[in-house]
Amino acid sequence: MLVLERKRKIIECLEINRAVLVNALAAELNVVPETIRRDLREMEKQGLLTRTHGGAVLNSNQDTDYPVQVRVTKNSWEKEQICKYAAGYIEDGDMIFVDNSSTLIHLIKYIRGNISITILTNSIWVLQEFARLGKNNNITMICSGGVFNKNNMSLSGTVSSKTFAHFFPTKAFVSCHGVSTEQGYTDGNLLELDFKREMIKVSGKVFFLLDHSKFGKLGPVRLGDINICDILITDKQPPGEVADRLYELHPGLEIIVA
């Protein structure tokens, strides 16, 4: 099992049980205890957990996203299908904003090769994926600049906001920590919140790409009301009462199952 997959499993166990034991994780993941201890040391340095005698506990003051390298492995097949469907909305001549979420890393590979577009992003991973795929010259990539966040592989701050202040994307493709009928869209990164809100505000049409695990989930910071999204693309239809309430709060919302 790859280290990122192992760390994802550890996070899932922590989210369910709030605490984990080294020996139990080693047995479940079929590795030696020292491998788990090394993983826990690295994750503690990243601020994800606190090590205890024989195990670890989830940090109660967790107020930021998990590192993107870990998040990208979570529901990766579902995220890829969502992005594949969302790419069909990208048209020749579009200027689109793509945020730094782990979901959106998959989007660029499904953009049709015969269209010319401009992509605005604050995601280092999106830039790297563009370079790795060797996409054609019809795509112009513009990076926001700003303060580098090594956990999120993103750029943020006043430099980012000023760089994109004069751009008005035709479409924005974003994701977030979760969506609920009570709190709207919530996220996990306070440093990027204002920048993300501004790009959503100035974009012609806003697409939220959310896998089914995001419904009913709350992040530590509020991104906006239900009406900031025009089209919500997901992998499973939300529960009936949730969908009904979303439509009630935002009658113009489109919910599409990829």
CORGIWO-V663617 format. One record per backbone hydrogen bond with DSSP energy under -0.5 kcal/mol. NH is the residue of the N-H (numbers start at 1). CO is the residue of the C=O. E is the energy in kcal/mol with one decimal. If there is no record, write none. Layout:
# CORGIWO-V663617
nh = [NH | NH]
co = [CO | CO]
e = [E | E]
This chain:
# CORGIWO-V663617
nh = [6 | 7 | 8 | 9 | 10 | 11 | 12 | 13 | 14 | 15 | 16 | 17 | 18 | 20 | 22 | 25 | 26 | 27 | 28 | 29 | 30 | 31 | 35 | 36 | 37 | 38 | 39 | 40 | 41 | 42 | 43 | 44 | 45 | 46 | 47 | 48 | 49 | 50 | 52 | 54 | 55 | 56 | 57 | 58 | 59 | 62 | 68 | 69 | 70 | 71 | 72 | 73 | 74 | 76 | 79 | 80 | 81 | 82 | 83 | 84 | 85 | 86 | 87 | 88 | 89 | 90 | 93 | 94 | 96 | 96 | 97 | 98 | 99 | 105 | 105 | 106 | 107 | 108 | 109 | 110 | 111 | 115 | 117 | 117 | 118 | 119 | 120 | 120 | 121 | 122 | 124 | 124 | 125 | 127 | 128 | 129 | 130 | 131 | 132 | 133 | 134 | 135 | 139 | 140 | 140 | 141 | 142 | 144 | 147 | 149 | 150 | 153 | 154 | 155 | 156 | 161 | 162 | 163 | 164 | 165 | 167 | 170 | 171 | 172 | 173 | 174 | 174 | 177 | 178 | 179 | 180 | 184 | 185 | 186 | 187 | 190 | 192 | 193 | 196 | 197 | 198 | 199 | 200 | 201 | 202 | 203 | 204 | 205 | 207 | 207 | 208 | 209 | 209 | 210 | 210 | 214 | 215 | 216 | 217 | 221 | 223 | 224 | 228 | 229 | 230 | 231 | 232 | 233 | 233 | 234 | 234 | 242 | 243 | 244 | 245 | 246 | 247 | 248 | 249 | 250 | 253 | 254 | 256 | 256 | 258 | 258]
co = [2 | 3 | 4 | 5 | 6 | 7 | 8 | 9 | 10 | 11 | 12 | 13 | 14 | 56 | 54 | 21 | 22 | 23 | 24 | 25 | 26 | 26 | 32 | 32 | 33 | 34 | 35 | 36 | 37 | 38 | 39 | 40 | 41 | 42 | 44 | 43 | 43 | 57 | 55 | 52 | 52 | 20 | 50 | 18 | 48 | 59 | 151 | 151 | 67 | 67 | 68 | 70 | 71 | 73 | 75 | 76 | 77 | 78 | 79 | 80 | 81 | 82 | 83 | 85 | 86 | 87 | 116 | 91 | 94 | 118 | 171 | 120 | 173 | 101 | 102 | 103 | 104 | 104 | 106 | 107 | 108 | 112 | 115 | 138 | 94 | 140 | 96 | 118 | 142 | 98 | 122 | 153 | 153 | 123 | 124 | 125 | 126 | 127 | 128 | 129 | 130 | 130 | 136 | 117 | 138 | 139 | 119 | 121 | 156 | 154 | 148 | 149 | 149 | 122 | 147 | 157 | 158 | 159 | 160 | 162 | 164 | 95 | 95 | 205 | 97 | 172 | 207 | 186 | 186 | 214 | 184 | 180 | 224 | 178 | 221 | 188 | 189 | 190 | 192 | 193 | 194 | 195 | 196 | 197 | 198 | 199 | 169 | 170 | 172 | 205 | 231 | 174 | 207 | 208 | 233 | 211 | 212 | 179 | 214 | 187 | 185 | 185 | 225 | 226 | 206 | 206 | 254 | 208 | 231 | 232 | 256 | 239 | 239 | 240 | 241 | 242 | 243 | 244 | 245 | 246 | 250 | 230 | 232 | 254 | 234 | 256]
e = [-2.3 | -2.5 | -2.1 | -2.1 | -2.2 | -2.4 | -2.4 | -2.3 | -2.3 | -2.7 | -1.6 | -3.0 | -2.5 | -2.7 | -2.7 | -2.4 | -2.7 | -2.1 | -2.3 | -2.9 | -0.7 | -2.1 | -1.2 | -1.2 | -2.5 | -2.3 | -2.2 | -2.7 | -2.2 | -2.3 | -2.5 | -2.2 | -1.9 | -1.2 | -1.6 | -2.4 | -0.6 | -2.6 | -2.4 | -0.7 | -1.7 | -2.1 | -2.6 | -2.1 | -1.1 | -1.0 | -2.2 | -0.5 | -1.4 | -2.4 | -2.4 | -1.3 | -1.5 | -0.9 | -2.4 | -2.2 | -2.0 | -2.2 | -2.3 | -2.3 | -1.9 | -2.6 | -2.3 | -1.3 | -2.1 | -1.5 | -3.3 | -2.1 | -0.5 | -2.8 | -2.2 | -2.7 | -1.9 | -0.6 | -0.5 | -1.5 | -1.2 | -0.6 | -0.6 | -1.7 | -1.1 | -0.9 | -0.6 | -1.6 | -2.2 | -3.1 | -3.3 | -0.5 | -2.1 | -0.7 | -0.6 | -2.5 | -1.0 | -1.6 | -2.5 | -2.5 | -2.2 | -2.1 | -2.7 | -2.4 | -1.0 | -1.3 | -1.4 | -2.4 | -0.6 | -0.6 | -3.0 | -1.9 | -3.3 | -2.9 | -0.6 | -1.5 | -1.4 | -2.1 | -1.5 | -1.9 | -2.6 | -2.4 | -1.8 | -0.8 | -1.7 | -2.3 | -1.4 | -2.4 | -3.3 | -0.6 | -2.7 | -1.0 | -1.9 | -2.4 | -2.1 | -2.0 | -2.5 | -2.6 | -3.3 | -0.6 | -0.6 | -0.8 | -2.5 | -2.6 | -2.2 | -2.0 | -2.1 | -2.4 | -1.9 | -0.8 | -2.3 | -0.9 | -3.3 | -0.5 | -2.2 | -2.7 | -0.5 | -0.7 | -2.2 | -2.3 | -1.2 | -3.2 | -1.4 | -2.2 | -2.9 | -1.7 | -1.7 | -1.3 | -2.2 | -2.0 | -3.4 | -2.8 | -0.6 | -0.5 | -2.6 | -0.7 | -2.7 | -2.6 | -1.7 | -2.4 | -2.4 | -1.8 | -2.4 | -2.0 | -2.2 | -1.9 | -3.0 | -0.6 | -3.3 | -0.6]
